[in-house]
Amino acid sequence: MFRRTFWFTAGAAAGVWATTKVNRKLKQLTPESLAAQAANKAVEAGHRLKDFALDVRDNMAEREAQLGDALGLNETPERELPAPRGFAVIENTFGKPTEHPKYLENTRYSINNRNEDH
């Protein structure tokens, strides 16, 4: 009698355990759960990419500083740069732009005139 009770209890416990396991797995496979899992994975991947980009940026700045020191680019210049050069001014000898002789030639039949008759 004790053996039967033991095996009956063991079978019932195994059935409850298996049913619970199957129900959990079914809940994980619902569309809402799958969408939430995918969103969590995407957010996690984004954080890893951001961390990678920050590491690359820090290492790049460190390496640029090393190269600048090795090439002497980070030293302050001993003399000042020369003043910027001025621009030459050209005087308009024809007055208004419309009084220019080239402008007045063939303005009615020029290539750019789109109002001519065809």
OpenMM code with the backbone's topology and positions (N, CA, C; nanometers):
from openmm import Vec3, app, unit

residues = "MET PHE ARG ARG THR PHE TRP PHE THR ALA GLY ALA ALA ALA GLY VAL TRP ALA THR THR LYS VAL ASN ARG LYS LEU LYS GLN LEU THR PRO GLU SER LEU ALA ALA GLN ALA ALA ASN LYS ALA VAL GLU ALA GLY HIS ARG LEU LYS ASP PHE ALA LEU ASP VAL ARG ASP ASN MET ALA GLU ARG GLU ALA GLN LEU GLY ASP ALA LEU GLY LEU ASN GLU THR PRO GLU ARG GLU LEU PRO ALA PRO ARG GLY PHE ALA VAL ILE GLU ASN THR PHE GLY LYS PRO THR GLU HIS PRO LYS TYR LEU GLU ASN THR ARG TYR SER ILE ASN ASN ARG ASN GLU ASP HIS".split()
positions = [
    Vec3(0.0812, -0.1187, 0.0000),
    Vec3(0.0000, 0.0000, 0.0000),
    Vec3(0.0866, 0.1265, 0.0000),
    Vec3(0.1929, 0.1257, 0.0728),
    Vec3(0.2816, 0.2400, 0.0780),
    Vec3(0.3472, 0.2639, -0.0580),
    Vec3(0.3817, 0.1565, -0.1293),
    Vec3(0.4410, 0.1705, -0.2614),
    Vec3(0.3452, 0.2367, -0.3591),
    Vec3(0.2221, 0.1989, -0.3555),
    Vec3(0.1227, 0.2576, -0.4462),
    Vec3(0.1037, 0.4060, -0.4177),
    Vec3(0.0988, 0.4417, -0.2924),
    Vec3(0.0822, 0.5824, -0.2558),
    Vec3(0.2044, 0.6626, -0.3003),
    Vec3(0.3238, 0.6083, -0.2829),
    Vec3(0.4464, 0.6768, -0.3248),
    Vec3(0.4450, 0.7016, -0.4750),
    Vec3(0.4159, 0.5972, -0.5535),
    Vec3(0.4186, 0.6126, -0.6987),
    Vec3(0.3050, 0.7008, -0.7488),
    Vec3(0.1905, 0.6966, -0.6829),
    Vec3(0.0806, 0.7847, -0.7204),
    Vec3(0.1216, 0.9301, -0.6967),
    Vec3(0.1838, 0.9590, -0.5822),
    Vec3(0.2272, 1.0951, -0.5500),
    Vec3(0.3385, 1.1391, -0.6443),
    Vec3(0.4327, 1.0498, -0.6733),
    Vec3(0.5412, 1.0836, -0.7651),
    Vec3(0.4850, 1.1128, -0.9043),
    Vec3(0.3889, 1.0366, -0.9507),
    Vec3(0.3277, 1.0597, -1.0820),
    Vec3(0.2515, 1.1906, -1.0863),
    Vec3(0.1767, 1.2196, -0.9801),
    Vec3(0.1017, 1.3453, -0.9744),
    Vec3(0.1977, 1.4641, -0.9738),
    Vec3(0.3069, 1.4538, -0.8966),
    Vec3(0.4047, 1.5626, -0.8920),
    Vec3(0.4706, 1.5813, -1.0287),
    Vec3(0.5044, 1.4709, -1.0957),
    Vec3(0.5642, 1.4805, -1.2292),
    Vec3(0.4650, 1.5427, -1.3273),
    Vec3(0.3373, 1.5096, -1.3170),
    Vec3(0.2357, 1.5684, -1.4049),
    Vec3(0.2211, 1.7180, -1.3827),
    Vec3(0.2200, 1.7601, -1.2566),
    Vec3(0.2095, 1.9025, -1.2251),
    Vec3(0.3335, 1.9765, -1.2751),
    Vec3(0.4509, 1.9163, -1.2521),
    Vec3(0.5749, 1.9790, -1.2973),
    Vec3(0.5762, 1.9937, -1.4496),
    Vec3(0.5374, 1.8867, -1.5229),
    Vec3(0.5369, 1.8897, -1.6693),
    Vec3(0.4342, 1.9902, -1.7213),
    Vec3(0.3168, 1.9951, -1.6592),
    Vec3(0.2128, 2.0895, -1.7020),
    Vec3(0.2601, 2.2333, -1.6816),
    Vec3(0.3229, 2.2606, -1.5687),
    Vec3(0.3739, 2.3953, -1.5409),
    Vec3(0.4810, 2.4333, -1.6426),
    Vec3(0.5711, 2.3391, -1.6715),
    Vec3(0.6783, 2.3648, -1.7671),
    Vec3(0.6217, 2.3952, -1.9059),
    Vec3(0.5247, 2.3164, -1.9504),
    Vec3(0.4640, 2.3360, -2.0826),
    Vec3(0.3906, 2.4692, -2.0883),
    Vec3(0.3178, 2.5050, -1.9829),
    Vec3(0.2441, 2.6330, -1.9820),
    Vec3(0.3394, 2.7527, -1.9876),
    Vec3(0.4515, 2.7438, -1.9166),
    Vec3(0.5502, 2.8522, -1.9230),
    Vec3(0.6051, 2.8679, -2.0641),
    Vec3(0.6366, 2.7544, -2.1271),
    Vec3(0.6910, 2.7590, -2.2630),
    Vec3(0.5880, 2.8148, -2.3606),
    Vec3(0.4620, 2.7795, -2.3450),
    Vec3(0.3571, 2.8321, -2.4328),
    Vec3(0.3410, 2.9828, -2.4148),
    Vec3(0.3533, 3.0318, -2.2910),
    Vec3(0.3429, 3.1762, -2.2678),
    Vec3(0.4612, 3.2504, -2.3303),
    Vec3(0.5784, 3.1848, -2.3335),
    Vec3(0.6950, 3.2489, -2.3957),
    Vec3(0.6816, 3.2570, -2.5477),
    Vec3(0.5993, 3.1725, -2.6047),
    Vec3(0.5865, 3.1680, -2.7504),
    Vec3(0.4667, 3.2465, -2.8036),
    Vec3(0.3979, 3.3237, -2.7186),
    Vec3(0.2886, 3.4070, -2.7682),
    Vec3(0.3479, 3.5241, -2.8462),
    Vec3(0.2735, 3.5803, -2.9404),
    Vec3(0.3262, 3.6922, -3.0200),
    Vec3(0.3704, 3.8119, -2.9345),
    Vec3(0.2943, 3.8432, -2.8295),
    Vec3(0.3313, 3.9569, -2.7444),
    Vec3(0.4640, 3.9313, -2.6739),
    Vec3(0.4816, 3.8097, -2.6247),
    Vec3(0.6047, 3.7762, -2.5549),
    Vec3(0.7238, 3.7768, -2.6511),
    Vec3(0.7031, 3.7250, -2.7706),
    Vec3(0.8110, 3.7253, -2.8700),
    Vec3(0.8499, 3.8679, -2.9091),
    Vec3(0.7487, 3.9563, -2.9224),
    Vec3(0.7778, 4.0957, -2.9559),
    Vec3(0.8555, 4.1628, -2.8432),
    Vec3(0.8179, 4.1362, -2.7190),
    Vec3(0.8885, 4.1948, -2.6053),
    Vec3(1.0323, 4.1433, -2.5988),
    Vec3(1.0525, 4.0158, -2.6258),
    Vec3(1.1878, 3.9597, -2.6251),
    Vec3(1.2738, 4.0225, -2.7344),
    Vec3(1.2132, 4.0393, -2.8524),
    Vec3(1.2875, 4.1007, -2.9632),
    Vec3(1.3244, 4.2455, -2.9302),
    Vec3(1.2318, 4.3185, -2.8688),
    Vec3(1.2597, 4.4578, -2.8317),
    Vec3(1.3711, 4.4640, -2.7283),
    Vec3(1.3682, 4.3741, -2.6315),
    Vec3(1.4737, 4.3719, -2.5297),
    Vec3(1.6100, 4.3411, -2.5913),
    Vec3(1.6131, 4.2469, -2.6849),
    Vec3(1.7388, 4.2126, -2.7519),
    Vec3(1.7902, 4.3316, -2.8339),
    Vec3(1.6986, 4.4043, -2.8998),
    Vec3(1.7392, 4.5198, -2.9801),
    Vec3(1.7968, 4.6304, -2.8917),
    Vec3(1.7331, 4.6539, -2.7775),
    Vec3(1.7826, 4.7564, -2.6859),
    Vec3(1.9196, 4.7161, -2.6328),
    Vec3(1.9347, 4.5901, -2.5995),
    Vec3(2.0629, 4.5401, -2.5494),
    Vec3(2.1724, 4.5549, -2.6548),
    Vec3(2.1397, 4.5215, -2.7787),
    Vec3(2.2374, 4.5359, -2.8877),
    Vec3(2.2732, 4.6830, -2.9087),
    Vec3(2.1753, 4.7724, -2.8969),
    Vec3(2.2026, 4.9157, -2.9099),
    Vec3(2.2974, 4.9655, -2.8025),
    Vec3(2.2781, 4.9176, -2.6793),
    Vec3(2.3679, 4.9577, -2.5708),
    Vec3(2.5101, 4.9068, -2.5956),
    Vec3(2.5204, 4.7844, -2.6454),
    Vec3(2.6539, 4.7311, -2.6741),
    Vec3(2.7219, 4.8096, -2.7854),
    Vec3(2.6461, 4.8469, -2.8895),
    Vec3(2.7037, 4.9264, -2.9987),
    Vec3(2.7474, 5.0647, -2.9500),
    Vec3(2.6669, 5.1258, -2.8629),
    Vec3(2.7020, 5.2568, -2.8091),
    Vec3(2.8297, 5.2471, -2.7262),
    Vec3(2.8392, 5.1439, -2.6432),
    Vec3(2.9597, 5.1254, -2.5625),
    Vec3(3.0822, 5.1035, -2.6512),
    Vec3(3.0656, 5.0266, -2.7584),
    Vec3(3.1752, 5.0034, -2.8515),
    Vec3(3.2190, 5.1341, -2.9175),
    Vec3(3.1221, 5.2155, -2.9612),
    Vec3(3.1542, 5.3428, -3.0268),
    Vec3(3.2266, 5.4363, -2.9303),
    Vec3(3.1845, 5.4384, -2.8045),
    Vec3(3.2520, 5.5232, -2.7060),
    Vec3(3.3949, 5.4752, -2.6807),
    Vec3(3.4146, 5.3436, -2.6759),
    Vec3(3.5498, 5.2899, -2.6584),
    Vec3(3.6385, 5.3264, -2.7769),
    Vec3(3.5831, 5.3156, -2.8973),
    Vec3(3.6605, 5.3506, -3.0177),
    Vec3(3.6974, 5.4981, -3.0142),
    Vec3(3.6027, 5.5842, -2.9771),
    Vec3(3.6289, 5.7281, -2.9727),
    Vec3(3.7372, 5.7617, -2.8697),
    Vec3(3.7298, 5.6998, -2.7517),
    Vec3(3.8307, 5.7255, -2.6484),
    Vec3(3.9692, 5.6791, -2.6933),
    Vec3(3.9757, 5.5595, -2.7500),
    Vec3(4.1048, 5.5084, -2.7963),
    Vec3(4.1599, 5.5900, -2.9128),
    Vec3(4.0702, 5.6398, -2.9986),
    Vec3(4.1138, 5.7220, -3.1109),
    Vec3(4.1733, 5.8543, -3.0600),
    Vec3(4.1078, 5.9155, -2.9624),
    Vec3(4.1597, 6.0408, -2.9078),
    Vec3(4.2943, 6.0185, -2.8392),
    Vec3(4.3060, 5.9077, -2.7684),
    Vec3(4.4328, 5.8761, -2.7024),
    Vec3(4.5442, 5.8546, -2.8049),
    Vec3(4.5146, 5.7833, -2.9121),
    Vec3(4.6153, 5.7570, -3.0154),
    Vec3(4.6525, 5.8851, -3.0894),
    Vec3(4.5535, 5.9727, -3.1159),
    Vec3(4.5844, 6.1002, -3.1806),
    Vec3(4.6763, 6.1839, -3.0930),
    Vec3(4.6537, 6.1812, -2.9625),
    Vec3(4.7407, 6.2555, -2.8709),
    Vec3(4.8824, 6.1979, -2.8736),
    Vec3(4.8934, 6.0659, -2.8773),
    Vec3(5.0249, 6.0025, -2.8844),
    Vec3(5.0976, 6.0416, -3.0131),
    Vec3(5.0259, 6.0377, -3.1249),
    Vec3(5.0874, 6.0753, -3.2521),
    Vec3(5.1232, 6.2228, -3.2552),
    Vec3(5.0376, 6.3074, -3.1995),
    Vec3(5.0671, 6.4503, -3.1945),
    Vec3(5.1920, 6.4785, -3.1128),
    Vec3(5.2075, 6.4073, -3.0005),
    Vec3(5.3283, 6.4243, -2.9200),
    Vec3(5.4515, 6.3746, -2.9959),
    Vec3(5.4381, 6.2625, -3.0639),
    Vec3(5.5522, 6.2056, -3.1359),
    Vec3(5.5951, 6.2945, -3.2527),
    Vec3(5.4991, 6.3584, -3.3186),
    Vec3(5.5314, 6.4434, -3.4337),
    Vec3(5.5534, 6.5893, -3.3956),
    Vec3(5.5319, 6.6232, -3.2710),
    Vec3(5.5508, 6.7612, -3.2269),
    Vec3(5.4389, 6.8537, -3.2679),
    Vec3(5.3206, 6.8022, -3.2938),
    Vec3(5.2083, 6.8860, -3.3363),
    Vec3(5.1368, 6.9512, -3.2186),
    Vec3(5.1552, 6.8995, -3.0988),
    Vec3(5.0847, 6.9531, -2.9821),
    Vec3(5.1596, 7.0663, -2.9146),
    Vec3(5.2784, 7.1007, -2.9637),
    Vec3(5.3559, 7.2091, -2.9054),
    Vec3(5.3010, 7.3428, -2.9520),
    Vec3(5.3122, 7.4441, -2.8691),
    Vec3(5.2658, 7.5769, -2.9073),
    Vec3(5.3681, 7.6404, -3.0003),
    Vec3(5.3234, 7.7148, -3.0998),
    Vec3(5.4189, 7.7781, -3.1916),
    Vec3(5.4959, 7.8886, -3.1207),
    Vec3(5.6215, 7.9055, -3.1598),
    Vec3(5.7073, 8.0048, -3.0972),
    Vec3(5.6822, 8.1447, -3.1522),
    Vec3(5.6277, 8.1566, -3.2700),
    Vec3(5.6017, 8.2877, -3.3282),
    Vec3(5.4553, 8.2962, -3.3683),
    Vec3(5.4093, 8.4190, -3.3868),
    Vec3(5.2703, 8.4401, -3.4248),
    Vec3(5.2543, 8.4264, -3.5756),
    Vec3(5.1353, 8.3931, -3.6157),
    Vec3(5.1053, 8.3841, -3.7587),
    Vec3(5.0975, 8.5234, -3.8184),
    Vec3(5.1289, 8.5379, -3.9462),
    Vec3(5.1194, 8.6706, -4.0079),
    Vec3(4.9733, 8.7126, -4.0205),
    Vec3(4.9556, 8.8445, -4.0343),
    Vec3(4.8208, 8.8985, -4.0491),
    Vec3(4.7621, 8.8533, -4.1822),
    Vec3(4.6299, 8.8375, -4.1900),
    Vec3(4.5697, 8.7961, -4.3163),
    Vec3(4.5883, 8.9024, -4.4236),
    Vec3(4.6013, 8.8585, -4.5479),
    Vec3(4.6214, 8.9491, -4.6601),
    Vec3(4.4911, 9.0170, -4.6960),
    Vec3(4.5017, 9.1407, -4.7462),
    Vec3(4.3842, 9.2152, -4.7895),
    Vec3(4.3460, 9.1769, -4.9320),
    Vec3(4.2261, 9.2113, -4.9704),
    Vec3(4.1780, 9.1839, -5.1049),
    Vec3(4.1936, 9.3079, -5.1918),
    Vec3(4.2284, 9.2888, -5.3190),
    Vec3(4.2390, 9.3995, -5.4131),
    Vec3(4.0989, 9.4430, -5.4527),
    Vec3(4.0795, 9.5733, -5.4632),
    Vec3(3.9488, 9.6274, -5.4992),
    Vec3(3.9555, 9.6714, -5.6449),
    Vec3(3.8577, 9.6267, -5.7243),
    Vec3(3.8517, 9.6658, -5.8653),
    Vec3(3.7430, 9.7712, -5.8791),
    Vec3(3.7790, 9.8815, -5.9405),
    Vec3(3.6849, 9.9910, -5.9553),
    Vec3(3.5950, 9.9663, -6.0763),
    Vec3(3.4674, 9.9952, -6.0616),
    Vec3(3.3722, 9.9807, -6.1695),
    Vec3(3.3778, 10.1057, -6.2550),
    Vec3(3.4286, 10.0931, -6.3781),
    Vec3(3.4451, 10.2099, -6.4654),
    Vec3(3.3242, 10.2316, -6.5557),
    Vec3(3.2295, 10.1380, -6.5570),
    Vec3(3.1158, 10.1505, -6.6478),
    Vec3(2.9897, 10.1995, -6.5786),
    Vec3(2.9922, 10.2254, -6.4514),
    Vec3(2.8709, 10.2706, -6.3826),
    Vec3(2.7848, 10.1512, -6.3449),
    Vec3(2.6586, 10.1560, -6.3855),
    Vec3(2.5677, 10.0467, -6.3535),
    Vec3(2.6009, 9.9249, -6.4390),
    Vec3(2.5720, 9.8036, -6.3912),
    Vec3(2.6015, 9.6849, -6.4710),
    Vec3(2.5243, 9.6823, -6.6024),
    Vec3(2.4082, 9.7439, -6.6081),
    Vec3(2.3287, 9.7427, -6.7318),
    Vec3(2.3867, 9.8341, -6.8383),
    Vec3(2.4804, 9.9220, -6.8010),
    Vec3(2.5423, 10.0114, -6.8981),
    Vec3(2.6657, 9.9505, -6.9622),
    Vec3(2.7031, 9.8295, -6.9217),
    Vec3(2.8213, 9.7641, -6.9761),
    Vec3(2.7957, 9.7317, -7.1233),
    Vec3(2.8938, 9.7607, -7.2159),
    Vec3(2.8710, 9.7399, -7.3592),
    Vec3(2.8405, 9.5942, -7.3939),
    Vec3(2.9067, 9.4988, -7.3285),
    Vec3(2.8808, 9.3582, -7.3606),
    Vec3(2.7400, 9.3193, -7.3179),
    Vec3(2.6904, 9.3806, -7.2122),
    Vec3(2.5572, 9.3493, -7.1642),
    Vec3(2.4521, 9.3996, -7.2619),
    Vec3(2.4799, 9.5123, -7.3251),
    Vec3(2.3825, 9.5715, -7.4148),
    Vec3(2.3771, 9.5020, -7.5499),
    Vec3(2.4823, 9.4262, -7.5869),
    Vec3(2.4839, 9.3598, -7.7179),
    Vec3(2.3856, 9.2440, -7.7190),
    Vec3(2.3015, 9.2407, -7.8180),
    Vec3(2.2129, 9.1279, -7.8469),
    Vec3(2.1374, 9.0739, -7.7242),
    Vec3(2.0902, 9.1604, -7.6427),
    Vec3(2.0161, 9.1115, -7.5260),
    Vec3(1.8812, 9.0551, -7.5667),
    Vec3(1.8263, 9.1028, -7.6771),
    Vec3(1.6955, 9.0545, -7.7176),
    Vec3(1.7029, 8.9140, -7.7762),
    Vec3(1.8100, 8.8791, -7.8456),
    Vec3(1.8204, 8.7504, -7.9124),
    Vec3(1.9322, 8.6642, -7.8518),
    Vec3(1.9590, 8.6827, -7.7260),
    Vec3(2.0662, 8.6048, -7.6639),
    Vec3(2.0203, 8.4608, -7.6387),
    Vec3(2.1135, 8.3756, -7.6089),
    Vec3(2.0852, 8.2339, -7.5843),
    Vec3(1.9978, 8.2166, -7.4598),
    Vec3(2.0185, 8.3034, -7.3619),
    Vec3(1.9475, 8.2888, -7.2357),
    Vec3(1.8065, 8.3474, -7.2397),
    Vec3(1.7689, 8.4149, -7.3480),
    Vec3(1.6382, 8.4734, -7.3560),
    Vec3(1.5380, 8.3655, -7.3938),
    Vec3(1.4503, 8.3324, -7.3046),
    Vec3(1.3536, 8.2233, -7.3277),
    Vec3(1.2194, 8.2771, -7.3800),
    Vec3(1.2107, 8.4079, -7.4009),
    Vec3(1.0838, 8.4664, -7.4457),
    Vec3(1.0817, 8.4904, -7.5966),
    Vec3(1.1756, 8.4368, -7.6707),
    Vec3(1.1766, 8.4607, -7.8138),
    Vec3(1.0776, 8.3684, -7.8843),
    Vec3(1.0343, 8.4085, -8.0000),
    Vec3(0.9376, 8.3306, -8.0769),
    Vec3(1.0080, 8.2161, -8.1469),
    Vec3(0.9402, 8.1027, -8.1555),
    Vec3(0.9982, 7.9856, -8.2207),
    Vec3(0.9281, 7.9552, -8.3484),
] * unit.nanometer
topology = app.Topology()
chain = topology.addChain("A")
for resn in residues:
    res = topology.addResidue(resn, chain)
    for name in ("N", "CA", "C"):
        topology.addAtom(name, app.Element.getBySymbol(name[0]), res)
